[in-house]
Amino acid sequence: MSYKDPRLKRFGLSGFNKPKKTPNHKTKSHMVLARSGDQTKLIRFGQQGVSGDKNKTARSDSFKARHKANIQRGVMSGAFWANKVKW
Protein backbone atom coordinates (compact mmCIF):
# COMPACT_ATOMS: atom_id res chain seq x y z
CA MET A 1 0.00 0.00 0.00
CA SER A 2 1.37 3.35 -0.99
CA TYR A 3 -1.37 5.35 0.78
CA LYS A 4 0.04 8.19 2.87
CA ASP A 5 -2.22 9.52 5.57
CA PRO A 6 -1.76 13.30 6.11
CA ARG A 7 -1.90 12.70 9.88
CA LEU A 8 1.50 10.96 9.72
CA LYS A 9 3.21 14.20 8.75
CA ARG A 10 0.93 16.42 10.85
CA PHE A 11 1.73 14.59 14.09
CA GLY A 12 5.33 13.67 13.19
CA LEU A 13 4.72 9.92 13.25
CA SER A 14 7.17 7.59 11.51
CA GLY A 15 4.50 5.19 10.27
CA PHE A 16 1.31 3.30 11.00
CA ASN A 17 1.21 1.30 14.26
CA LYS A 18 4.36 3.04 15.56
CA PRO A 19 3.70 4.75 18.92
CA LYS A 20 5.25 8.10 19.78
CA LYS A 21 5.61 9.94 23.09
CA THR A 22 3.63 13.17 23.43
CA PRO A 23 5.32 15.06 26.30
CA ASN A 24 3.46 18.30 25.56
CA HIS A 25 -0.05 16.82 25.54
CA LYS A 26 -1.92 17.80 28.69
CA THR A 27 -3.38 14.37 29.56
CA LYS A 28 -2.08 11.58 27.29
CA SER A 29 1.52 10.37 27.22
CA HIS A 30 1.58 8.61 23.82
CA MET A 31 -0.16 8.48 20.46
CA VAL A 32 -0.27 6.08 17.55
CA LEU A 33 -1.91 6.10 14.12
CA ALA A 34 -3.40 2.61 14.27
CA ARG A 35 -4.17 0.75 11.08
CA SER A 36 -6.05 -2.50 10.66
CA GLY A 37 -7.02 -3.44 7.12
CA ASP A 38 -8.46 -0.31 5.51
CA GLN A 39 -9.36 1.29 8.86
CA THR A 40 -7.15 4.04 10.30
CA LYS A 41 -7.58 5.73 13.67
CA LEU A 42 -5.52 8.16 15.76
CA ILE A 43 -5.32 6.83 19.32
CA ARG A 44 -3.98 8.74 22.30
CA PHE A 45 -3.25 6.59 25.33
CA GLY A 46 -1.48 6.48 28.68
CA GLN A 47 -1.74 8.86 31.59
CA GLN A 48 0.74 11.73 31.40
CA GLY A 49 3.45 11.55 34.06
CA VAL A 50 2.68 7.98 35.13
CA SER A 51 4.95 5.10 34.22
CA GLY A 52 3.88 1.49 33.91
CA ASP A 53 5.77 -1.51 35.23
CA LYS A 54 7.59 -3.53 32.57
CA ASN A 55 8.26 -6.23 35.17
CA LYS A 56 5.53 -8.49 36.48
CA THR A 57 4.14 -6.74 39.56
CA ALA A 58 0.78 -6.70 41.32
CA ARG A 59 0.19 -3.27 39.78
CA SER A 60 0.80 -4.49 36.22
CA ASP A 61 -1.29 -7.62 36.82
CA SER A 62 -4.16 -5.43 38.00
CA PHE A 63 -3.96 -3.25 34.89
CA LYS A 64 -3.93 -6.27 32.58
CA ALA A 65 -6.87 -7.90 34.39
CA ARG A 66 -8.91 -4.70 34.48
CA HIS A 67 -8.41 -3.99 30.77
CA LYS A 68 -8.31 -7.57 29.47
CA ALA A 69 -11.38 -7.28 27.21
CA ASN A 70 -10.16 -4.05 25.61
CA ILE A 71 -6.60 -5.35 25.15
CA GLN A 72 -8.01 -8.31 23.24
CA ARG A 73 -9.79 -5.96 20.80
CA GLY A 74 -6.40 -5.48 19.11
CA VAL A 75 -4.55 -2.56 17.53
CA MET A 76 -7.64 -0.34 17.26
CA SER A 77 -7.93 0.05 21.06
CA GLY A 78 -6.01 2.33 23.40
CA ALA A 79 -5.73 -0.43 26.02
CA PHE A 80 -3.83 -2.62 23.53
CA TRP A 81 -1.24 0.10 22.98
CA ALA A 82 -0.99 1.03 26.68
CA ASN A 83 -0.39 -2.63 27.47
CA LYS A 84 2.27 -2.95 24.77
CA VAL A 85 4.13 0.32 25.38
CA LYS A 86 3.71 1.16 29.06
CA TRP A 87 3.02 -2.21 30.75
N, C-alpha and C positions, 0 to 999 in steps of 0.2 A: 504494500500500500504506500502510495506516495503522497497521501493526503496530509497536509500540514494545517493543524488547527491554529488559528491566530492567538489563542490563549497561551500556547507554548512560548511565543516570543513576548507577549504582554506580561506574563508572570515570571519570565526568565527560567523556565523549566527546560531541562535537557532532553526530555522525551516523555512519551506516554508511560504511565506506571512507574515513574521515577520520582520518589518523594523529595521534597526540598524543605529546609528549615525556613520559618518565617519569623525572625526575631522581632520585627517591627509590627507584627499584627497584635492587636490588643488582647485577644483571647485565645487564639489557636497557634500552636507551636510549629505545625507543619502543613504542607499542602501537597496534593498530587493531582495530576490530570489523569484520571483513571479511564481505561479503555477496555471494553469487553465486546468483542464482535464489532458491530457498527455503532455501538453506544459509547458516548464520551461524556464524562462528568467531572467537574472540578470539585474536589473534596478537601475540606480543611479539617484537620483532626488534631487531637492532643491538647491538653491544657497548658497554657503558656507558663513557664517557670517551674513546671513539675516534671521530674524525671521518672521514668519507669525503672523496673528492676530487670536487667537482662539475665540475672541468675534466678533460679527457682526459689522464690520466697513465698511466705503466706500472702503477702500483698499482691504479688503477681498472680498467684493461684486464684485469689479472689477476683481480680480483674477478669481473668480468662473465664472463670465460671459465670460471672455476672453478665458478660457480653458474648457468651458462647454462641447463641443463636445468630447474632449479628455478624460475628466473625465468620461463621459458616456461609454467609451470603456471598462471600468472595470479594473480588477487587472493587466492586461498586459500593462498598460500605466503609464508612469511617472506622468502624471497630476493627475491620480486617487490617487496615493500614496502621492503626495505633498498636495493635498486637504485634505486627511485623517490625515496626520501626522502634517503638518505645518500650515494648515488653518482651 
